[in-house]
Amino acid sequence: LRGWSWAAVDRCVFVQLAMAPKSRPVGRPSARPAKARPPSRASNLVGEVPSSFQLDETVRHLGTVAFFDKRRGYGFISLSKTGVVPGDKVMVHWSEIQSKDKWPYLANGLEVECSLIKVAGTAGATIKAAKVTKPGNQPLCIDEEQEKDLDFVGGKAARYQATVKWFNQRNGFGYVTLRQPVDNVQDVRVTREEILGGEVLPLAPGLPVELGLYKNKHSTLCGYSITQPGGAVITREVGEARKEFGPQQFTGELQWYAERGRLGFILPDNFEGLPQEVQDKSTAAAQRRANKTQQEAFEGLTFRTRDMADPNTKWVVGMQVKFSPYVDSGSAGAYNVMPA
């Protein structure tokens, strides 16, 4: 610190202390407040309209794909008929694409047909594309056209055995380790859109998979058409390496439920009565949330639509529920969830 004034040293120490990471408590509240997640406002204003906007959702519209991000699974369609929505453009999500391809996606400049739906927001509403097909209301199938120029290793039908090294579900890519090296390469990059399953899927480390290989324009080996060994599609349960603890059921309280994302969070009535593996995974996940958000996080279990005993259940924050627990490669959750 030669040449530094004591004031400069004090400022340096203060900055380092201020930037030091904080550890937040993890626990279960004795009196659990029932708080719903605050609604989020979409940052994308394409298709935004007032709540009073009138729309006939039965009408089909022709349009052209203006942009589509295959990895992120969203894009925009320019409608052929002007004046239907402000700006004549609507957003499209991969889940609304009716396709025969291994991963629903659109190509820029592609002519499509779609319905329009109005999605309510915190301020107004947004018009989005739904039931996107080829003109004539036929399922899309563009894989063959897009893949005809790929440089397949050993031919398009060749299959290779591998194990998942790591996979980032948020960013949609990762690496698998081939059982036998190909061209002196052992680790191969794989991406979300090449996983056969028809939805956004995780790939747990250590999961055995089967895939084809091709070389991209930089002559780098990439994974193609990823399945379970033997060719079966990868389900979410398989991709998560889910381990279920049933049929025993436990009870708890619904702390929050997000209708838009169809995601809920349960605080078990007797956390210590859950299987030890479930407790450990839940505690670790809560600690990660606390460290990330710098807010207190509680040990509980999440559930999604597929985990509901009846997907049409009307969930009310604070209600008592019954469930069976599970663990996967990242956390713990609940399935077979129903009102108590």
N, C-alpha and C positions, 0 to 999 in steps of 0.2 A: 504493500500500500504506500510505498515511497512516493512522495509528491502529492498525496491525497490530503485534503483538509478533513478535520474530524466531522465537519458538516456533511461532506460528500460521503464519508463512511456511514454516517447515521442514515442518510437517505438510501444508500445501497442496502443496508440491513433492513430498513423499513420495507423497501420494495420486495426483497426476497421473502420476508415474513408474510407480507400481504398476498404474495403469489403462491405460498405454500398450500398444497392440497389439504383439504379438511376431511376428516372422517365423520360421517353422520351416524346417529344411532339407528339401529335396526330393531324393531320390536312389534308387539301387537298391542293396540290400545285397549285399555280396560273398558272404556265407553267408546265404542266405535262410531265415529260420525259417518253418516251416510251422505257422501258427496259424489255427485256425478262429475264426469269429466267436462270441463267447459267446452262448448262447441268451438270448432276451429273454422276460420274463414279462409276459403281457397284464395290463393294469391293470383291464380290465373283468372283474368276477367273475360276471356273469350266466351261468348254466349250468355253473358250476364244480362238478366232482365228483371223488371219489377215483379213482385209477388203476384200482382194482378194480371200479368201477361197471359193471354189466352193461347193455348196450343192444342191442336188436334193430334194426339199421339197415335192415332190409327193410320195416319197418312204416311206412305213411303216416299222417300226423297232420293234423288240421284245426286251424286257428288264425285269429287276427285280428291284423293289423298294429297293434302298439301305438305304434310310432314308426319313421319312416324318413327319413334325411337324404339327399336325392337328390344333392346336390353331393358329399358325402363317400362315398356309396355303401354305407352300412350302416344297420342298424336292429334292431328287436326284434319278435318274434312271440310273442303270448300264446297258448299251446296251449289248445284247448277241453277236452281231457281233463286233469284235474288229477292230480298225483302222478307224472307221467312223469319230470320233472326237478325239481330243487329250484327253487322259486319259480315253476314253471309258465311260464317265459319263456326263450326262446333268442335268440341273436344271429343275424342274417342278413347276409351280404355280397352285394353286387350280382352277383358272379361265379356265385352259386348260384341266380340267378333265371332261369327259363326264360321268355323273353319274345320277342314279335314287335315290341316297341317299339324305337326307335332307340337308346335307352339303357335297360338293365334297371333298373327301379326299382319301388317299392311306394308305395301311397298309404295314409295313416293310416286305420284302420278297415276296410281291405279284407280280405275273407275269402280265405284261401289254404289250400293243401295243401302239405305238405312231408315230407321224410324227415329223420331226425336222424343226425348222425355224431358220433363221439367223437374229439376232437383232443387228442393227448398234449401235455402241457406239462412245464415243469421241475419242477413240484410238482403232481401230480394230472393232471386232464384237464378239457376243456371240451366241453360238448354244444352243437353249433351246427346251424342249419337247413341243409338241402341239397335240391337239385332242387325249388325252390319254384315252384309252379304255381297255376292256378285249381283250385278243387275239381273233381274228376273227372280230374285229372292232365292238364289242357290248358294250353298256353302262355298266359301273361298278355298282354293287349293293352289298355292303359289310356290310351295317348296320345290317342286320339280323344276320350275323355270329358274328359280333363284340358285339351285344347286347344280345345274347342268355343267357349269364351268369349274366346279371345285376339283382340286387335285387330290383324289382319294388315295390313301396308302393301301395297296393290296386290293384295290377295287372297292366299290361302294358297299358290297355285301360283306366285306371282311370285318370280323369282330375281334376285339381284344379284351382281356380281363385286366381289371385294375382295382385299386383301393383308394378311397377318397383321402387325400392328404389334408386339405382344408377347403372350406367353401364359405364365402361371405354372402349370406342371403340378401343383405341390404343392397350390396353393389352388384350382385348377380354373377359372380365369377369365382373361380378357385382352381385347384390343381388336384389331379389324381396321379397315383404312382402305378405305372404299368407293371404287371407281373413279370413280363419279359421286355427288356429295352427294345425300342425300334429306332433304327438309325442312330444308335448310341444315346438315345434320349429315354429317360426313365419317367420324369415328371411332365405331364401334359396339361395345358390350360383347358379348362372347360367353362362354359357359360350357361346361364339360366335357360336360354331359349333352345338349347340342345337336349334338355332333360325331358324325356317322354313321361308326361303326367298331366299336361293340359292346365297347369296352374303354377303359381309361384311356389317352388318347393325348396326346402333345405336339403343339404347333403351332409350327414353327420360324419365326422372324421372316423376313419376305419371302416366305413361302409363299403362292401364289395359291389362293384358295378361292372357293366359290360358296355363297350362303346366302339364306334368306328373312328377312324383317324383320317384327317386330311391336312394338307399343307396350305397355309395362307399365302398371301402375295409376298411375304417375307421369308417363305420356306420354313416357317415355324409350325411344328406339329400342334394340331388342335383337336379337341374331342368332338365327336359327331354322334347324334342319336343315342343318348345315354339311357341305359335301362338297368334293371336288375340282371344278374347272371341268368342266362337262359332266355332273355328277351322280354320278360314281363315288365310292364310300366312301373315306374316308381311312385308309390302312393305317399301321401304326407306322413303316414304312420311309419313307413319304411325309411323315408328320408330323414325323419327326426330321430330314428332309433328309439321309438317310443316303447316304454315298458309300463304296462297297465297293472294296477293293483285292484282287481275286482274279484268277485262281484260285491264285496262289502261296500256299504255306503256310509258316508259321514254327513254331518250337517254343518251349515255355516250361514253367514249373512252376505248378501250381495252388496258390496261396498260401492261399486259403480258399474254402469253399463253404458257403452257407447252404441247407440242404435245405428249410426251411420257405418261404423266399422264392424258391427255385430261382434263386439268384444266385451267381455265382462271380467270382473275380479271378485273373488270370494275370500272372505276372512273366515277360516274354519273356527267352529265353536271350541274345539279341543285340538289345538295344533299339536300338542305333545302326543296325542293319540294316533296321529298319522304314522304310516311306516317311516322308519328312520331315514331311508333314502329320499323320501319326499320332503321331509323336514330339512335335510341338508341342502338339497337343491333349491328349495324355496328361500332358505336363509341366505344362500350365496347370491341368488338373483336379487333379493332385496338389498343386500349390501352393495351390489354393483349399481343398482338404481340410486341408492343414497349417495354413493361417491360421485356419480355422474351429475345428479341434479342438485347436490348439496342441500337436500331436503330429507326429512325423515321418511323412510320407506317401511312398509309393513310386510310381514311374511304372510303371503296368501297365494292363491292359485288362480290363474287365468283360464278362460274358456272361450271358444269360438262357436260359430254356427254348427259346425260338424260335431261338436261336443255336446250339443243339446239333445235331450231325449225327445223333445218336440220342438222343431225349428220355429213353429208358430207361437210359441209361448210369449206372453206379454210380460216382460221383465220390469220390475219396479224396484228401484234402489231402496235397500233396507229390508227387503223381503227375505224370509228364511228359505234356504234351498237344500237339496240333497245332492250328493255327487259321489263319484269314485275318483281317486287320484291316479295320476301317472307321472312319470319322469321321462325326459328325453335328453338329447345330447346337450341342451343348454339350460333347461330350467325344469320346473314342475308345473303341472296343470290339473284341471278337472275335466272329466268326461261323464257322459250319462247324467248331465245336470238337469234337474227338474225342481219345481216348487215343492217345498217340504209339506 
